[in-house]
Amino acid sequence: MIDWLHLPHGAEVLDLCCGMGRHSLALSDCGYRVTGVDLSDVLLAEAKKLDQKSRVTWVKGDMRNVPLDRPFDAVVNLFTSFGYFDDDAENARVLSEIDRLLRPGGKFIIDYLNPQHVEKHLAQRTERREGRLRIEEVRDIADGFVRKRIAIHEEGRPARHYTEQVKMYRLEQFERMMQPTRLRIDRVYGNYDGQPFEPDASLRMIMVGHKTGDSEKNGDAEREGGEP
């Protein structure tokens, strides 16, 4: 995926929703100057522990209003870190922030689930063990969201319950949300090996694109990959 960006050594990259920083650190290993942004104090603390040489700049911030005002050569949003908000306008604000934070000609990757594949292959219930923990996960699709309800059981303690959800957007919906911005999708991949996106078969929907310059008109960029 790093190869898809075609960035020079030393380019500035923003990892938006960096979590524990595994992608940020991998980008740093490739010679980029990396900033990781996340809203979670807990995850950022773990990222800083992993970053023993302080190679990455870690910033706490909301992805809809990132507390940075300098442009980047690339912004990456990986492993389905999009669609967290109930309101479409709030999710669209994230794309506006990517637009704002990219310099003209800058690249972006949005690595997202393929909603058609999720609809066909959703595992409704799974259970696994991690050490002393028994983890139950129940999934469903409702109101345009895929939701996961998590119950963590540990002997001698009350069960802990969590809910995760992601709004499911198809490719044409992303394209519509990008229309008010200068973001243009150049290629769409269906997995991490770079296979073309096939709506009915691909595991992922990985959008790779760029921010247009002032002289580039809407719709000028060619895009490789399938159309839903």
Residue frames as a rotation matrix with the C-alpha (Angstrom) as fourth column:
MET 1
0.563 0.826 0.000 0.00
0.826 -0.563 0.000 0.00
0.000 0.000 -1.000 0.00
ILE 2
0.311 -0.551 -0.774 2.91
0.194 -0.761 0.619 2.34
-0.930 -0.343 -0.130 0.69
ASP 3
-0.680 -0.602 0.420 4.06
0.487 0.057 0.871 1.78
-0.548 0.797 0.254 -2.90
TRP 4
0.036 0.788 0.615 0.70
0.996 -0.077 0.040 3.04
0.079 0.611 -0.788 -4.17
LEU 5
0.688 0.265 -0.675 1.43
0.463 -0.877 0.128 6.52
-0.559 -0.400 -0.726 -2.78
HIS 6
0.364 -0.639 0.678 4.61
0.827 -0.113 -0.551 7.10
0.428 0.761 0.487 -4.86
LEU 7
0.999 0.016 0.052 6.06
-0.014 -0.847 0.531 9.39
0.053 -0.531 -0.846 -2.20
PRO 8
0.257 -0.965 0.043 9.67
-0.155 -0.085 -0.984 10.57
0.954 0.246 -0.172 -1.95
HIS 9
-0.081 -0.410 -0.909 11.83
0.865 0.423 -0.268 9.75
0.494 -0.808 0.320 1.05
GLY 10
-0.876 -0.298 -0.380 11.10
0.473 -0.688 -0.550 12.18
-0.098 -0.662 0.743 3.87
ALA 11
-0.489 0.777 0.397 7.56
-0.005 -0.457 0.889 12.99
0.873 0.432 0.228 2.75
GLU 12
-0.877 0.256 0.407 5.16
-0.467 -0.253 -0.847 14.09
-0.114 -0.933 0.341 5.48
VAL 13
-0.524 0.681 -0.511 2.35
0.076 0.636 0.768 11.59
0.848 0.364 -0.385 6.11
LEU 14
-0.504 0.491 0.711 -0.67
-0.863 -0.313 -0.395 11.89
0.029 -0.813 0.581 8.40
ASP 15
-0.798 0.312 -0.515 -2.13
0.270 0.950 0.158 8.67
0.539 -0.013 -0.842 9.82
LEU 16
-0.493 0.712 0.499 -5.71
-0.765 -0.628 0.140 9.69
0.413 -0.313 0.855 10.61
CYS 17
0.717 0.597 0.360 -7.15
-0.694 0.559 0.454 7.47
0.070 -0.575 0.815 13.36
CYS 18
-0.056 -0.916 -0.396 -3.79
-0.735 0.306 -0.605 5.96
0.676 0.257 -0.691 14.16
GLY 19
0.852 0.426 -0.304 -4.92
-0.122 0.726 0.676 3.89
0.509 -0.539 0.671 17.16
MET 20
0.828 -0.560 0.037 -1.97
0.170 0.312 0.935 2.12
-0.535 -0.767 0.353 18.78
GLY 21
0.488 -0.637 -0.597 0.28
-0.663 -0.715 0.222 3.35
-0.569 0.287 -0.771 15.99
ARG 22
0.160 -0.489 0.857 1.22
0.296 0.852 0.431 0.16
-0.942 0.185 0.281 14.17
HIS 23
0.606 0.083 0.791 0.68
0.796 -0.052 -0.604 1.76
-0.009 0.995 -0.097 10.74
SER 24
0.959 -0.273 0.071 2.32
-0.275 -0.961 0.011 5.03
0.065 -0.030 -0.997 11.77
LEU 25
0.349 -0.878 0.328 5.44
-0.448 0.151 0.881 3.18
-0.823 -0.454 -0.341 12.89
ALA 26
0.216 -0.229 0.949 5.53
0.698 0.716 0.014 1.13
-0.682 0.660 0.315 9.68
LEU 27
0.864 0.124 0.487 5.34
0.447 -0.634 -0.631 4.35
0.230 0.763 -0.603 7.65
SER 28
0.772 -0.632 0.072 8.16
-0.581 -0.655 0.482 5.79
-0.258 -0.414 -0.873 9.72
ASP 29
0.235 -0.679 0.695 10.22
0.097 0.728 0.678 2.66
-0.967 -0.092 0.238 9.04
CYS 30
0.407 -0.004 0.913 9.84
0.887 0.242 -0.394 3.44
-0.220 0.970 0.102 5.33
GLY 31
-0.563 -0.822 0.090 11.50
0.824 -0.549 0.141 6.82
-0.066 0.154 0.986 5.76
TYR 32
-0.019 0.627 0.779 8.51
0.451 -0.690 0.566 9.15
0.892 0.362 -0.270 6.03
ARG 33
-0.977 -0.132 0.168 7.94
-0.067 -0.558 -0.827 11.87
0.203 -0.819 0.536 8.61
VAL 34
-0.391 0.855 -0.341 4.76
0.476 0.505 0.720 10.71
0.787 0.120 -0.605 10.28
THR 35
-0.788 0.338 0.515 2.08
-0.609 -0.555 -0.566 12.32
0.094 -0.760 0.643 12.43
GLY 36
-0.672 0.593 -0.444 -0.51
0.490 0.805 0.335 10.07
0.556 0.007 -0.831 14.05
VAL 37
-0.686 0.541 0.487 -3.88
-0.668 -0.734 -0.125 11.47
0.290 -0.411 0.865 15.17
ASP 38
-0.447 0.623 -0.642 -6.41
0.474 0.774 0.420 9.71
0.758 -0.117 -0.642 17.37
LEU 39
0.133 0.609 0.782 -9.09
-0.463 -0.660 0.592 10.69
0.876 -0.441 0.194 19.88
SER 40
0.859 0.281 -0.429 -8.29
0.151 0.662 0.734 7.94
0.490 -0.695 0.526 22.40
ASP 41
0.429 -0.703 0.567 -5.90
-0.887 -0.447 0.117 8.78
0.171 -0.554 -0.815 25.22
VAL 42
0.547 -0.176 0.819 -5.55
-0.345 0.844 0.412 5.06
-0.763 -0.507 0.401 25.98
LEU 43
0.818 -0.209 0.536 -4.53
0.542 0.593 -0.596 4.13
-0.193 0.778 0.598 22.43
LEU 44
0.719 -0.588 0.371 -2.19
-0.209 -0.692 -0.691 7.10
0.662 0.419 -0.621 22.08
ALA 45
0.465 -0.551 0.693 -0.48
-0.845 -0.041 0.534 6.11
-0.266 -0.834 -0.484 25.33
GLU 46
0.601 -0.223 0.767 0.09
0.174 0.974 0.146 2.61
-0.780 0.046 0.624 23.92
ALA 47
0.873 -0.274 0.402 1.41
0.391 -0.099 -0.915 4.12
0.291 0.957 0.020 20.67
LYS 48
0.611 -0.662 0.433 3.93
-0.667 -0.726 -0.169 6.21
0.426 -0.185 -0.885 22.59
LYS 49
0.467 -0.433 0.771 5.12
-0.510 0.580 0.635 3.12
-0.722 -0.690 0.050 24.47
LEU 50
0.691 -0.164 0.704 5.73
0.543 0.760 -0.357 1.33
-0.476 0.629 0.615 21.16
ASP 51
0.744 -0.393 0.541 7.49
0.269 -0.565 -0.780 4.38
0.612 0.726 -0.314 19.73
GLN 52
0.664 -0.482 -0.571 10.53
0.699 0.130 0.703 4.08
-0.265 -0.866 0.424 21.97
LYS 53
-0.442 -0.890 0.113 12.65
0.863 -0.388 0.323 6.39
-0.243 0.240 0.940 19.82
SER 54
0.099 0.590 -0.802 9.92
0.288 -0.788 -0.544 9.07
-0.952 -0.177 -0.248 19.48
ARG 55
-0.814 -0.429 0.391 9.98
0.446 -0.029 0.895 8.86
-0.373 0.903 0.215 15.71
VAL 56
-0.333 0.811 0.480 6.30
0.735 -0.095 0.671 9.78
0.590 0.577 -0.565 15.26
THR 57
-0.936 0.180 0.301 4.48
-0.302 -0.851 -0.429 12.94
0.179 -0.493 0.852 16.32
TRP 58
-0.571 0.758 -0.316 1.38
0.770 0.628 0.115 11.85
0.285 -0.177 -0.942 18.26
VAL 59
-0.907 0.337 0.254 -1.60
-0.353 -0.935 -0.019 14.21
0.231 -0.106 0.967 18.41
LYS 60
-0.613 0.789 -0.029 -4.93
0.617 0.456 -0.642 13.86
-0.493 -0.412 -0.766 20.19
GLY 61
-0.763 0.371 -0.529 -7.78
-0.509 -0.850 0.138 15.07
-0.398 0.375 0.837 18.03
ASP 62
0.152 0.913 0.378 -11.22
0.015 0.380 -0.925 14.49
-0.988 0.147 0.044 16.54
MET 63
-0.560 -0.417 0.716 -11.04
0.640 0.330 0.694 13.34
-0.526 0.847 0.082 12.92
ARG 64
0.369 0.760 0.535 -13.76
0.925 -0.356 -0.132 15.87
0.090 0.544 -0.834 12.03
ASN 65
0.929 -0.112 0.353 -11.70
-0.130 -0.991 0.028 18.78
0.346 -0.072 -0.935 13.35
VAL 66
0.502 -0.810 -0.304 -8.02
0.818 0.559 -0.137 17.85
0.281 -0.180 0.943 13.38
PRO 67
0.901 -0.119 -0.418 -5.96
0.144 -0.825 0.547 20.27
-0.410 -0.553 -0.726 15.51
LEU 68
-0.212 -0.955 0.210 -3.31
0.634 0.029 0.773 20.76
-0.744 0.297 0.599 12.81
ASP 69
0.731 0.499 -0.465 -2.94
0.036 -0.708 -0.705 23.56
-0.681 0.499 -0.536 10.29
ARG 70
-0.218 -0.827 -0.518 -0.06
-0.729 -0.215 0.650 22.47
-0.649 0.519 -0.556 8.07
PRO 71
0.605 0.510 -0.612 -0.32
-0.796 0.405 -0.449 20.52
0.019 0.759 0.651 4.83
PHE 72
0.062 -0.519 0.853 0.80
-0.312 0.801 0.511 16.93
-0.948 -0.298 -0.112 4.34
ASP 73
-0.636 -0.365 -0.680 2.07
-0.760 0.141 0.634 15.03
-0.136 0.920 -0.368 1.33
ALA 74
-0.505 0.510 -0.697 -0.29
-0.075 0.778 0.624 12.15
0.860 0.367 -0.355 2.13
VAL 75
-0.328 0.493 0.806 -3.13
-0.935 -0.045 -0.353 11.25
-0.137 -0.869 0.475 4.47
VAL 76
-0.663 0.133 -0.737 -3.94
-0.145 0.943 0.300 7.61
0.734 0.306 -0.606 5.20
ASN 77
-0.162 0.711 0.685 -7.08
-0.978 -0.024 -0.207 6.32
-0.131 -0.703 0.699 6.91
LEU 78
-0.562 -0.367 -0.741 -6.65
-0.581 0.813 0.038 2.59
0.589 0.452 -0.670 7.38
PHE 79
-0.908 0.118 -0.403 -8.45
0.270 0.899 -0.345 -0.55
0.321 -0.422 -0.848 8.51
THR 80
-0.060 0.992 0.114 -12.02
0.617 -0.053 0.785 0.81
0.785 0.117 -0.608 8.34
SER 81
-0.542 -0.130 -0.830 -11.51
0.761 -0.494 -0.420 3.94
-0.356 -0.859 0.367 10.43
PHE 82
-0.938 0.345 -0.042 -14.34
-0.323 -0.820 0.473 5.77
0.129 0.457 0.880 8.68
GLY 83
-0.302 0.923 -0.236 -18.11
-0.113 0.211 0.971 5.90
0.946 0.320 0.041 9.13
TYR 84
-0.818 -0.117 -0.564 -18.19
0.503 0.330 -0.799 6.21
0.280 -0.937 -0.211 12.91
PHE 85
-0.902 0.381 -0.204 -20.86
-0.193 -0.777 -0.599 8.92
-0.387 -0.501 0.774 13.02
ASP 86
-0.268 0.903 0.337 -24.66
0.551 0.430 -0.715 8.63
-0.790 -0.006 -0.613 12.80
ASP 87
0.627 0.533 -0.568 -25.04
-0.029 -0.713 -0.701 11.68
-0.779 0.456 -0.431 10.56
ASP 88
0.555 -0.395 0.732 -23.79
0.829 0.333 -0.449 11.53
-0.066 0.856 0.512 6.96
ALA 89
0.816 -0.224 0.533 -22.77
-0.019 -0.932 -0.362 15.17
0.577 0.286 -0.765 7.19
GLU 90
0.712 -0.578 0.399 -20.43
-0.573 -0.148 0.806 14.36
-0.407 -0.802 -0.436 10.09
ASN 91
0.402 -0.568 0.718 -18.77
0.492 0.796 0.353 11.58
-0.772 0.212 0.599 8.13
ALA 92
0.659 -0.128 0.741 -18.44
0.679 -0.321 -0.660 13.92
0.323 0.938 -0.125 5.14
ARG 93
0.920 -0.343 0.191 -16.64
-0.390 -0.856 0.340 16.39
0.047 -0.387 -0.921 7.41
VAL 94
0.452 -0.789 0.416 -13.84
0.092 0.506 0.858 13.84
-0.887 -0.350 0.301 7.72
LEU 95
0.277 -0.312 0.909 -13.32
0.949 0.239 -0.207 13.97
-0.152 0.919 0.363 3.96
SER 96
0.853 0.049 0.520 -13.29
0.181 -0.962 -0.206 17.77
0.490 0.270 -0.829 4.13
GLU 97
0.773 -0.615 0.152 -10.55
-0.392 -0.276 0.878 17.54
-0.498 -0.738 -0.455 6.75
ILE 98
0.239 -0.693 0.680 -8.50
0.635 0.642 0.431 15.22
-0.735 0.328 0.593 4.55
ASP 99
0.532 0.035 0.846 -8.91
0.763 -0.454 -0.460 17.78
0.368 0.890 -0.268 1.77
ARG 100
0.953 -0.113 0.280 -7.82
-0.199 -0.933 0.300 20.61
0.227 -0.342 -0.912 4.07
LEU 101
0.641 -0.709 0.293 -4.80
-0.287 0.132 0.949 18.75
-0.711 -0.693 -0.119 5.39
LEU 102
0.304 -0.526 0.795 -3.44
0.804 0.589 0.082 17.69
-0.511 0.614 0.602 1.98
ARG 103
-0.324 -0.436 -0.839 -1.26
-0.239 -0.821 0.519 19.94
-0.916 0.368 0.162 -0.12
PRO 104
0.602 0.538 -0.590 -2.33
-0.689 -0.023 -0.724 20.20
-0.403 0.843 0.357 -3.79
GLY 105
0.192 -0.489 -0.851 -1.25
-0.711 0.528 -0.464 17.00
0.676 0.694 -0.247 -5.53
GLY 106
-0.569 -0.396 0.720 -1.06
-0.812 0.406 -0.419 15.19
-0.127 -0.824 -0.553 -2.19
LYS 107
-0.508 0.287 -0.812 -2.15
-0.269 0.843 0.466 11.54
0.818 0.455 -0.352 -2.02
PHE 108
-0.215 0.444 0.870 -4.65
-0.961 0.060 -0.268 9.73
-0.171 -0.894 0.414 0.16
ILE 109
-0.724 0.144 -0.674 -5.63
-0.058 0.962 0.268 6.16
0.687 0.233 -0.688 0.98
ILE 110
-0.163 0.718 0.677 -8.97
-0.982 -0.050 -0.184 5.27
-0.098 -0.695 0.713 2.54
ASP 111
-0.826 -0.188 -0.531 -8.93
-0.241 0.970 0.032 1.57
0.509 0.155 -0.847 3.42
TYR 112
-0.355 0.851 0.386 -12.54
-0.913 -0.226 -0.340 0.62
-0.202 -0.473 0.857 4.02
LEU 113
-0.489 0.312 0.815 -14.75
0.055 0.943 -0.328 -2.45
-0.871 -0.115 -0.478 4.20
ASN 114
-0.924 0.327 -0.197 -16.62
-0.216 -0.023 0.976 -3.57
0.315 0.945 0.092 1.09
PRO 115
-0.493 0.764 0.417 -20.27
-0.769 -0.160 -0.618 -3.19
-0.406 -0.626 0.666 2.13
GLN 116
0.328 0.641 -0.694 -21.57
-0.875 0.484 0.034 -5.68
0.358 0.596 0.719 -0.43
HIS 117
-0.311 -0.520 -0.795 -19.21
-0.136 0.853 -0.504 -8.36
0.941 -0.049 -0.336 0.88
VAL 118
-0.950 -0.015 0.312 -20.18
-0.311 -0.042 -0.949 -7.60
0.028 -0.999 0.035 4.48
GLU 119
-0.123 0.992 0.039 -23.87
-0.975 -0.114 -0.190 -7.90
-0.184 -0.062 0.981 3.63
LYS 120
0.431 0.294 -0.853 -23.34
-0.638 0.767 -0.058 -11.36
0.638 0.570 0.519 2.10
HIS 121
0.081 -0.576 -0.813 -20.82
0.225 0.805 -0.548 -12.84
0.971 -0.139 0.195 4.52
LEU 122
-0.065 -0.101 0.993 -21.48
-0.793 -0.598 -0.113 -11.30
0.605 -0.795 -0.041 7.94
ALA 123
-0.531 -0.133 -0.837 -20.63
0.360 0.858 -0.365 -13.71
0.767 -0.495 -0.408 10.76
GLN 124
0.300 0.807 0.509 -23.56
-0.123 -0.496 0.859 -13.09
0.946 -0.320 -0.049 13.07
ARG 125
0.866 -0.017 0.500 -21.99
-0.500 -0.013 0.866 -14.62
-0.008 -1.000 -0.020 16.18
THR 126
0.248 -0.835 -0.492 -18.45
0.018 0.512 -0.859 -15.59
0.969 0.204 0.142 17.11
GLU 127
0.954 -0.038 0.298 -16.76
-0.299 -0.048 0.953 -16.58
-0.022 -0.998 -0.057 20.34
ARG 128
0.337 -0.900 -0.275 -13.07
0.132 0.335 -0.933 -16.84
0.932 0.278 0.231 21.21
ARG 129
0.891 -0.144 -0.431 -10.77
0.440 0.042 0.897 -17.05
-0.111 -0.989 0.101 24.21
GLU 130
0.285 -0.857 0.430 -7.82
-0.038 -0.458 -0.888 -14.86
0.958 0.237 -0.163 25.01
GLY 131
-0.789 -0.592 0.166 -6.14
-0.241 0.050 -0.969 -16.08
0.565 -0.805 -0.182 28.16
ARG 132
-0.863 0.462 -0.205 -8.69
0.394 0.360 -0.846 -15.93
-0.317 -0.810 -0.493 30.97
LEU 133
-0.492 0.672 -0.554 -11.15
-0.542 -0.734 -0.410 -13.96
-0.682 0.098 0.725 28.87
ARG 134
-0.482 0.464 0.743 -14.07
0.765 0.636 0.099 -15.35
-0.426 0.617 -0.662 26.89
ILE 135
-0.712 0.117 -0.692 -15.14
-0.286 -0.949 0.134 -12.88
-0.641 0.293 0.709 24.22
GLU 136
-0.163 0.758 0.631 -18.54
0.815 0.464 -0.347 -13.07
-0.556 0.458 -0.694 22.55
GLU 137
-0.816 -0.075 -0.574 -19.28
-0.223 -0.874 0.431 -10.93
-0.534 0.479 0.696 19.48
VAL 138
-0.076 0.869 0.488 -22.74
0.763 0.366 -0.534 -10.55
-0.643 0.332 -0.691 17.94
ARG 139
-0.887 -0.314 -0.339 -23.08
0.008 -0.744 0.668 -8.67
-0.462 0.590 0.662 14.64
ASP 140
0.077 0.890 0.450 -26.02
0.822 0.199 -0.534 -7.34
-0.564 0.411 -0.716 12.68
ILE 141
-0.910 -0.241 0.336 -26.83
0.402 -0.707 0.582 -4.85
0.097 0.665 0.741 9.94
ALA 142
0.131 0.972 -0.197 -29.54
0.980 -0.157 -0.123 -2.27
-0.150 -0.177 -0.973 10.58
ASP 143
0.828 0.343 -0.444 -30.29
0.318 -0.939 -0.132 1.28
-0.462 -0.033 -0.886 9.48
GLY 144
0.863 -0.498 0.089 -27.29
-0.106 -0.350 -0.931 1.32
0.494 0.794 -0.354 7.16
PHE 145
0.169 -0.811 0.560 -24.80
-0.981 -0.196 0.011 0.36
0.101 -0.551 -0.829 9.90
VAL 146
0.280 -0.171 -0.945 -22.93
0.132 0.981 -0.139 -2.82
0.951 -0.086 0.297 10.65
ARG 147
0.369 -0.031 0.929 -22.91
-0.843 -0.432 0.320 -3.19
0.391 -0.901 -0.186 14.42
LYS 148
-0.113 -0.450 -0.886 -20.90
0.168 0.870 -0.464 -5.43
0.979 -0.202 -0.022 16.70
ARG 149
0.626 0.328 0.708 -21.92
-0.659 -0.262 0.705 -6.05
0.416 -0.908 0.052 20.31
ILE 150
-0.175 -0.844 -0.507 -19.06
-0.138 0.531 -0.836 -7.35
0.975 -0.076 -0.210 22.41
ALA 151
0.844 0.338 0.416 -19.33
-0.467 0.084 0.880 -9.13
0.262 -0.937 0.229 25.77
ILE 152
-0.165 -0.958 -0.234 -16.13
-0.396 0.281 -0.874 -9.89
0.903 -0.051 -0.426 27.69
HIS 153
0.866 0.498 0.028 -16.43
-0.277 0.434 0.857 -12.53
0.415 -0.751 0.514 30.40
GLU 154
-0.324 -0.943 -0.078 -13.85
-0.342 0.194 -0.920 -13.14
0.882 -0.271 -0.385 33.10
GLU 155
0.135 0.409 -0.902 -14.34
0.593 0.696 0.404 -15.45
0.794 -0.590 -0.149 36.04
GLY 156
-0.172 -0.125 -0.977 -15.15
0.976 -0.157 -0.152 -13.59
-0.135 -0.980 0.149 39.23
ARG 157
-0.837 -0.106 -0.537 -15.96
0.080 -0.994 0.071 -10.30
-0.542 0.016 0.841 37.49
PRO 158
0.279 0.955 -0.100 -19.15
0.068 -0.123 -0.990 -8.87
-0.958 0.269 -0.099 35.95
ALA 159
0.064 -0.186 0.981 -19.33
0.961 0.276 -0.010 -9.10
-0.269 0.943 0.196 32.17
ARG 160
-0.399 -0.232 -0.887 -18.18
0.003 -0.968 0.252 -6.01
-0.917 0.098 0.387 30.27
HIS 161
0.269 0.624 0.734 -20.26
0.823 0.248 -0.512 -4.90
-0.501 0.741 -0.447 27.29
TYR 162
-0.497 -0.442 -0.746 -19.23
-0.090 -0.829 0.551 -2.71
-0.863 0.341 0.373 24.35
THR 163
0.573 0.652 0.496 -20.77
0.518 0.181 -0.836 -1.73
-0.635 0.736 -0.234 21.02
GLU 164
-0.628 -0.697 -0.346 -18.98
0.053 -0.482 0.874 -0.82
-0.776 0.531 0.340 17.80
GLN 165
0.466 0.763 0.447 -20.66
0.551 0.145 -0.822 0.42
-0.692 0.630 -0.353 14.64
VAL 166
-0.726 -0.638 -0.256 -19.67
0.117 -0.483 0.868 1.64
-0.677 0.600 0.425 11.19
LYS 167
0.366 0.806 -0.465 -21.87
-0.397 -0.317 -0.861 3.28
-0.842 0.500 0.204 8.58
MET 168
-0.176 -0.396 0.901 -21.71
0.575 0.702 0.420 1.28
-0.799 0.592 0.105 5.36
TYR 169
0.347 0.193 -0.918 -20.98
-0.501 -0.789 -0.355 3.45
-0.793 0.583 -0.177 2.32
ARG 170
0.573 -0.140 0.808 -20.70
0.669 0.649 -0.362 2.21
-0.474 0.748 0.466 -1.24
LEU 171
-0.421 -0.882 0.212 -18.21
0.836 -0.286 0.468 3.59
-0.352 0.374 0.858 -3.72
GLU 172
-0.252 0.355 0.900 -20.64
0.658 -0.619 0.428 5.95
0.709 0.701 -0.078 -5.43
GLN 173
0.818 0.533 -0.217 -21.58
0.503 -0.479 0.720 7.39
0.280 -0.697 -0.660 -2.04
PHE 174
0.162 -0.854 -0.494 -17.93
0.698 -0.254 0.669 8.17
-0.697 -0.453 0.555 -1.32
GLU 175
-0.589 -0.401 0.702 -17.68
0.802 -0.392 0.450 9.85
0.095 0.828 0.553 -4.70
ARG 176
0.305 0.777 0.551 -20.72
0.567 -0.613 0.550 12.01
0.765 0.145 -0.628 -3.95
MET 177
0.831 -0.006 -0.557 -19.36
0.517 -0.363 0.775 13.00
-0.207 -0.932 -0.299 -0.54
MET 178
-0.155 -0.980 -0.122 -16.08
0.750 -0.197 0.631 14.00
-0.643 0.006 0.766 -2.19
GLN 179
0.157 0.244 0.957 -17.73
0.936 -0.346 -0.065 16.25
0.315 0.906 -0.283 -4.79
PRO 180
0.965 0.214 0.154 -17.59
0.166 -0.947 0.276 19.41
0.205 -0.241 -0.949 -2.62
THR 181
0.546 -0.835 -0.067 -13.89
-0.030 -0.099 0.995 18.72
-0.837 -0.541 -0.079 -1.96
ARG 182
0.426 -0.508 -0.748 -10.82
-0.904 -0.227 -0.361 18.58
0.014 0.831 -0.556 -4.20
LEU 183
-0.357 -0.484 0.799 -10.33
-0.500 0.822 0.274 14.87
-0.789 -0.302 -0.535 -3.48
ARG 184
0.364 0.418 -0.832 -10.40
-0.927 0.251 -0.280 12.59
0.092 0.873 0.479 -6.51
ILE 185
0.422 -0.157 0.893 -10.26
-0.260 0.923 0.285 8.79
-0.869 -0.352 0.348 -6.51
ASP 186
-0.076 -0.567 -0.820 -7.67
-0.985 -0.086 0.151 7.46
-0.156 0.819 -0.552 -8.96
ARG 187
-0.501 -0.146 -0.853 -7.75
-0.376 0.924 0.063 3.73
0.779 0.352 -0.518 -8.24
VAL 188
0.306 0.596 0.743 -9.83
-0.952 0.201 0.231 1.31
-0.012 -0.778 0.629 -6.20
TYR 189
-0.625 -0.580 -0.522 -8.32
-0.531 0.807 -0.261 -1.94
0.572 0.114 -0.812 -4.97
GLY 190
0.430 0.875 -0.221 -10.17
-0.499 0.434 0.750 -4.95
0.752 -0.212 0.624 -3.60
ASN 191
0.916 -0.205 -0.345 -7.48
0.397 0.583 0.709 -6.24
0.055 -0.786 0.615 -1.25
TYR 192
0.689 -0.685 -0.237 -4.00
-0.297 -0.565 0.769 -5.51
-0.661 -0.460 -0.593 0.05
ASP 193
-0.081 -0.710 0.699 -2.40
0.551 0.553 0.625 -7.35
-0.831 0.436 0.346 -2.87
GLY 194
-0.596 -0.173 -0.784 -3.59
-0.345 -0.827 0.444 -4.68
-0.725 0.535 0.433 -5.29
GLN 195
-0.709 0.436 0.555 -6.28
0.690 0.593 0.416 -6.66
-0.148 0.677 -0.721 -7.09
PRO 196
-0.808 0.458 0.370 -8.93
-0.183 -0.792 0.582 -4.48
0.560 0.403 0.724 -8.80
PHE 197
-0.748 0.603 0.278 -12.06
-0.398 -0.074 -0.914 -3.80
-0.530 -0.795 0.295 -6.78
GLU 198
-0.719 0.626 -0.301 -14.98
0.026 0.457 0.889 -6.09
0.694 0.631 -0.345 -7.62
PRO 199
-0.394 0.564 0.725 -18.10
-0.834 -0.551 -0.024 -5.03
0.386 -0.615 0.688 -5.70
ASP 200
0.629 0.766 -0.131 -19.56
-0.662 0.617 0.427 -8.53
0.408 -0.182 0.895 -5.45
ALA 201
0.730 -0.375 -0.572 -16.35
0.326 0.926 -0.191 -10.33
0.601 -0.047 0.798 -4.54
SER 202
-0.164 -0.931 0.326 -13.68
0.050 -0.338 -0.940 -8.09
0.985 -0.138 0.102 -2.98
LEU 203
0.016 0.068 -0.998 -12.98
0.954 0.297 0.035 -8.22
0.299 -0.952 -0.060 0.74
ARG 204
-0.265 -0.247 -0.932 -11.97
0.620 -0.784 0.032 -4.55
-0.738 -0.570 0.361 0.91
MET 205
0.664 0.320 0.675 -12.68
0.708 -0.558 -0.432 -1.27
0.239 0.765 -0.598 -0.86
ILE 206
0.090 -0.784 -0.615 -9.38
0.708 -0.384 0.593 0.62
-0.701 -0.488 0.520 -0.81
MET 207
0.866 0.316 0.388 -9.58
0.497 -0.639 -0.587 4.05
0.062 0.701 -0.711 -2.44
VAL 208
-0.140 -0.952 -0.273 -6.35
0.773 -0.277 0.571 5.69
-0.619 -0.131 0.775 -3.56
GLY 209
0.600 0.429 0.675 -6.44
0.766 -0.550 -0.332 9.22
0.229 0.716 -0.659 -4.89
HIS 210
-0.592 -0.806 -0.010 -5.11
0.798 -0.585 -0.143 12.74
0.109 -0.093 0.990 -4.82
LYS 211
0.245 0.566 -0.787 -6.06
0.525 -0.760 -0.383 16.32
-0.815 -0.319 -0.483 -4.12
THR 212
0.418 -0.028 0.908 -6.43
0.891 -0.183 -0.415 18.32
0.178 0.983 -0.052 -7.27
GLY 213
-0.709 -0.623 -0.329 -4.60
0.634 -0.768 0.088 21.52
-0.308 -0.146 0.940 -7.96
ASP 214
-0.276 0.625 -0.730 -6.40
-0.061 -0.769 -0.636 24.77
-0.959 -0.131 0.251 -8.70
SER 215
-0.455 0.021 -0.890 -6.20
-0.836 -0.352 0.420 24.17
-0.305 0.936 0.178 -12.44
GLU 216
-0.990 0.065 -0.123 -7.56
0.016 0.933 0.360 20.62
0.138 0.354 -0.925 -12.46
LYS 217
-0.342 0.938 0.047 -11.25
-0.838 -0.328 0.437 20.32
0.425 0.110 0.898 -13.20
ASN 218
-0.105 0.423 0.900 -13.60
-0.717 0.595 -0.363 17.98
-0.689 -0.683 0.241 -11.42
GLY 219
0.735 0.517 0.439 -13.68
-0.184 0.774 -0.605 14.53
-0.653 0.364 0.664 -12.94
ASP 220
0.530 -0.573 -0.625 -10.39
-0.828 -0.190 -0.528 14.79
0.184 0.797 -0.576 -14.83
ALA 221
-0.407 -0.775 0.484 -8.68
-0.857 0.507 0.092 11.97
-0.317 -0.378 -0.870 -12.94
GLU 222
0.001 0.331 -0.944 -8.91
-0.591 0.762 0.267 8.48
0.807 0.557 0.196 -14.36
ARG 223
-0.020 0.041 0.999 -9.90
-0.934 0.355 -0.033 5.71
-0.356 -0.934 0.032 -12.00
GLU 224
-0.495 -0.175 -0.851 -9.07
-0.506 0.855 0.119 2.07
0.706 0.489 -0.512 -12.35
GLY 225
-0.967 0.175 0.187 -11.29
-0.054 0.575 -0.816 -0.50
-0.250 -0.799 -0.546 -10.73
GLY 226
-0.621 0.773 0.133 -14.88
0.729 0.507 0.460 -1.64
0.288 0.383 -0.878 -10.70
GLU 227
-0.708 0.561 0.429 -18.03
-0.568 -0.813 0.126 0.41
0.420 -0.154 0.894 -10.50
PRO 228
-0.773 0.519 0.366 -20.78
-0.023 0.553 -0.833 -0.78
-0.634 -0.652 -0.415 -8.19
